[in-house]
Amino acid sequence: MRNKSYLFLLVFLFLFGALQSCKQANNTIKVTNSSPLLRKNELVSIGIKNLQIASNQLQVFEAITGTEVISQLVDTNQDSIFDEIIFQSDFQVNETKKFEIREGNSTLKSESRTFARFVPERIDDFAWENDKVAFRVYGPKAQQLALDGKKGGTLSSGVDCWLKKVDYPIIDKWYAGFVKEKGYYHKDHGEGLDNYHVGISRGCGGTGVMLNGELISSLNYTNYNILCNGPLKTEFELAYAPYKVGNTMVTEHKTVSIVNGENFTKFTIKVNGSDTLTTGITLHDKLGEISIDTTGAWISYWSPHFGEELGNSVIAHPKYFAGYSKIESDTKDKSHILMHLKVIDGKVEFYSGFTWTGSKQFKNKTEWEEHLNYFSKRFMLPALIVD
């Protein structure tokens, strides 16, 4: 009897050890860059259902060094259950890295992060940022003020650029300054400023539909919904009222995301009422240089900007790219470089972004366009292999 009990204990320990080993193996993730391109700040996503951990507190470690990396849990369908864990890493050409997902509460902190919020203290702006760039758009109250001819109104679905010099969040700080001093963020207090003019233009990545050579666009956003907020990725939705293009009503519903470490924000737009959509960059006073790359599917405008230089760009996956055009007008805010996009399965996708020499991120037009080429090549390459 004693021997049987001992044998049972050995079998139990063996099975328990095998189970633990299996669980550990399932939580060790291999990520491979099979492309001939260095992948910088690549975002890796792991489905929670693929892990043998039942916890809302997870950490990610580099397997070889045992060093924890910053990660983020994401609820993709807003059912209050986390669906994926994401983290970032650099991958050399054909490099494979191993990462371990463990149960635990991370204590890692980073000054740089992604962030977005509704801003009632400035009528109804909606603003978002990462460590490189910041943007904002305007809401229905600002629209109504403008239509009523009242002070403070803004009638525009264009995208505004906030020119940062620092890698930490500035949205809350700059708006808090604005509450105390009107125009606060239009001055550089050492962190950058908003001196980018949008008006009725498309700004950097606003959209519309072409009709007989004219760009017709929506009015301000009507509603928002934040899907996730930092530190590595922020994503939200913007709804827009239908607008008339000829005899057709067109509707856009935008899902916007921003990832830490990139100079771009991504737009995924559901489109009803048109088989094309056009995005653009305002040419301001038309003193800058336009660059086009039809193979890489990007357009760019490099211009002098209050003693510095500014580069605004739009990049699309080549499958959406349907050409470009230029509109020059004597009317303020009507001059643009435009990218035309095919609506595929009811949507378009593109990235818009910028660099400002005051931020010291890129020295000149050449460096910026080299980065555009690098960024666009990522669309052509196979995705990271995760297993």
Sequence and secondary structure as in RCSB ss.txt:
>XXXX:A:sequence
MRNKSYLFLLVFLFLFGALQSCKQANNTIKVTNSSPLLRKNELVSIGIKNLQIASNQLQVFEAITGTEVISQLVD
TNQDSIFDEIIFQSDFQVNETKKFEIREGNSTLKSESRTFARFVPERIDDFAWENDKVAFRVYGPKAQQLALDGK
KGGTLSSGVDCWLKKVDYPIIDKWYAGFVKEKGYYHKDHGEGLDNYHVGISRGCGGTGVMLNGELISSLNYTNYN
ILCNGPLKTEFELAYAPYKVGNTMVTEHKTVSIVNGENFTKFTIKVNGSDTLTTGITLHDKLGEISIDTTGAWIS
YWSPHFGEELGNSVIAHPKYFAGYSKIESDTKDKSHILMHLKVIDGKVEFYSGFTWTGSKQFKNKTEWEEHLNYF
SKRFMLPALIVD
>XXXX:A:secstr
 HHHHHHHHHHHHHHHHHHHHHHHHHTEEEEE  SSS EEEEEEEEEGGGSS   S EEEEETTT  EE EEEE 
TTSSSS  EEEEEEEE TT EEEEEEEES      S   EEEEEGGGTTEEEEE SS EEEE  HHHHHHHHTT 
TT      BEEEEESSSS  HHHHHHHHHHSTTGGGS SSSEE     TTS BEEEEEEEETTEEE   SEEEEE
EEE  SSEEEEEEEE  EEETTEEEEEEEEEEEETT SEEEEEEEEES SEEEEEEE TTS SEEEEETTTTEEE
EEEEETTEEEEEEEEE TTTEEEEEEE  SSTT  EEEEEEE BTTEEEEEEEEEEGGGTS  SHHHHHHHHHHH
HHHHHS   EE 
